Amino acid sequence: MSPAKAPLLEAIEISKSYGARLALDNVSLAVRPGEIAALLGPNGAGKTTTLSILATLLKPDSGHVLINGKPRKSDPTGLGRMLGLVPQSLALYPTLSAAQNVWHFARMQGLARDDAKEYCRRALEEVGLGDRASDPMYAFSGGMKRLLNLACGIVHRPPVLLLDEPTVGVDLQSREQLLALIRHYADAGAGVIYSTHYMEEAERICDRVLLIDRGKLIAEGDLEKVISLGGSRPRIEITYRGQLPDGRFGSLAGVREIGTTVGEGKAILEMNSFAQVAEVLHGLRTLDVNVVDFNLHSPNLSDAFIALTGHTLRDQVL
Amino acid sequence: MLRAIWLTTQNEARLLVKDPIVLFMLLFAPVVIITVAGYSLGSLYGGSANSFRLPLVDLDHGKVAQGIIEALRREHGVALEVLDDPDEARRLVSRRDRTPIAMVIPGGTSAAVAAGGQPRLILFVDPVRRVEVNALELRIDELCRRITEQARTAAQSQIESFGEAQAIMLPGDIGFVEKPAIEGEAVTVNAFDQYVPGFGVTFLLIGMMLGIALTLFDERDWGTLKRLQVSGAPLTGLLLGKLFARFIVGIAQMVLLFAVGWALFGISLGRNPLALIIPTVGISFAAAALALVVASIATAHDSVMSLGVTISMAMAAIGGCWWPLDFEPGWMRELARWLPTTWTMQAFNDLMIRNQPPSAALLPLAATIGIGVIFIVAGLLRFLSLDD
């Protein structure tokens, strides 16, 4: 990925309201070739609205979208075919076979009959459904349906791929396959916007993170940068039995107490590095703290999200 | 736009082939309903759809009895079976076969008529089948009235010619000639001539609701419509493609029904069977457009069918698909003028029964297409506003 590359898809100060509810508030974002940008936020944060506007299916109340530097209306068909949308719902025809589903979307995306045949075969092979091409979609498992949904989005090799929660309800094996395929697709040069509320997925395959909450883009940058917003130091979470000493953990050098739930016998301590673990545990013993269990925790996107919003990624925005 | 229409049409054909239940609804269900309705209600139109077995015992053996038997043999839909034993005739009625009524002509009937008396025929009836009994009694009553009248006329002329001493001659084979007010060759109206186009149009409307309104709602629900729009395919093109596919299916459905009606039930196809395509095209277009309106105003999957079927049934009933328009009160006939079903049935009746030339279907076609255009514009505008 090169930051110097021009954005393939860009949203500039877009806002959208549904009645009195402000769904998106002045959001700007962009995706460049070879980049996977995670649009990360809890349910109801505005991810699907953002993707719908980026796909030019929904008009923003203000702001605009540029595809390859141009507004969609300058070439509705040509620029539209640069996009591949994989919606959260299974936008497929249940009674048609996998091949017929992919074929219809390929043809609608402008592929000629002969090209479409080859592109369909390749898309189905890539998602691992080559040997199930003749089977009707309704006969597929949930994971296979998701893979077919993806195949229909990538069949015409769009330079920009918009993925809306593509792994919801997918089994572990299909999820791995799907994530690998998306990474491979970006490595081949496509720009991908990956909407999800799964922090682990964003951390695993995305180059850049866009944290969104209540319609606002609250942080943007590469993984390390966004994680650092929530505090960059590792933590040790201890479970103890008995009483804590007077002055708690103040006498431990290089350790800061983040939070303690006395009733549950749990405490969270921030350290300078994981190299301090043995030293901290020894210090706790010196303080007569009876540690029965401990967990080490690296800073992650979830911490950043909590630090920035005060609630977790799993929370539903009301 | 044209590419979107064509590709959507092709996809609709694939979807249709993959759904055998819808195919059954479109093609076989109308045949079943037409068959049932035609045979059940055939007597409404005086056709030969119903054939009653009428046991008759002649204990008179006179000229009046002979006149009654000959007249009954000429009645449409009556299969006369002459027996010797009145008890056997009564048993046939009680056995609940196709014999709601049996007739006994008592001995001395002819002599009584000649003497100016009032002899009575005996009718054994099945009280459970009151409707059929009433229909047959009406016909027997009319037959007796004609024979009596003929006898009186003959007797009167003989009295005038020869004086009262001469024997009164019973009437011969006097009947009437029915002349239908139509051009060309006379046709006997068969119940199926009404029910094939009538129920054909009804199922065409329902088929459009299934094929367009319901699947459009599904596509909105699944997100396929939105997804296709990303490709640059205009929504109008996607909708028109869907409508065009079902429009063709609607025409094929009606053609098949007419072919089945002609082959199985002997319906009249008029002086130029090809002309039947004119109202068929009109109603297929209007029905497809109506389904678009229903899809655009329905708010839930279940409401598509309830709304669609209610509108279809009401349009079919008021438009004269199930019974002659003249059965309806005046205000309803006025309302019917604004329905495509009414114009379509008028055209089918003109072409099939009244033997009118193809030009007779042009005004109904224009009216049907006009109504369809209003539907299609309303449906498209509504869909586009939903899309915004």
Chai-1 contact restraints between the chains, C-beta under 6 A:
chainA,res_idxA,chainB,res_idxB,connection_type,confidence,min_distance_angstrom,max_distance_angstrom,comment,restraint_id
A,A55,B,V230,contact,1.0,0.0,6.0,A-B,restraint_1
A,L57,B,K226,contact,1.0,0.0,6.0,A-B,restraint_2
A,P76,B,G232,contact,1.0,0.0,6.0,A-B,restraint_3
A,T77,B,G232,contact,1.0,0.0,6.0,A-B,restraint_4
A,G80,B,V230,contact,1.0,0.0,6.0,A-B,restraint_5
A,G80,B,S231,contact,1.0,0.0,6.0,A-B,restraint_6
A,G80,B,G232,contact,1.0,0.0,6.0,A-B,restraint_7
A,R81,B,S231,contact,1.0,0.0,6.0,A-B,restraint_8
A,L83,B,V230,contact,1.0,0.0,6.0,A-B,restraint_9
A,L85,B,R227,contact,1.0,0.0,6.0,A-B,restraint_10
A,L85,B,V230,contact,1.0,0.0,6.0,A-B,restraint_11
A,P87,B,G223,contact,1.0,0.0,6.0,A-B,restraint_12
A,S89,B,G223,contact,1.0,0.0,6.0,A-B,restraint_13
A,A91,B,W222,contact,1.0,0.0,6.0,A-B,restraint_14
A,A91,B,G223,contact,1.0,0.0,6.0,A-B,restraint_15
A,A91,B,T224,contact,1.0,0.0,6.0,A-B,restraint_16
A,A91,B,R227,contact,1.0,0.0,6.0,A-B,restraint_17
A,T95,B,K18,contact,1.0,0.0,6.0,A-B,restraint_18
A,T95,B,D19,contact,1.0,0.0,6.0,A-B,restraint_19
A,Q100,B,R14,contact,1.0,0.0,6.0,A-B,restraint_20
A,H104,B,N11,contact,1.0,0.0,6.0,A-B,restraint_21
A,R107,B,L7,contact,1.0,0.0,6.0,A-B,restraint_22
A,M108,B,L7,contact,1.0,0.0,6.0,A-B,restraint_23
A,M108,B,L228,contact,1.0,0.0,6.0,A-B,restraint_24
A,M108,B,S231,contact,1.0,0.0,6.0,A-B,restraint_25
A,M108,B,A233,contact,1.0,0.0,6.0,A-B,restraint_26
A,Q109,B,S231,contact,1.0,0.0,6.0,A-B,restraint_27
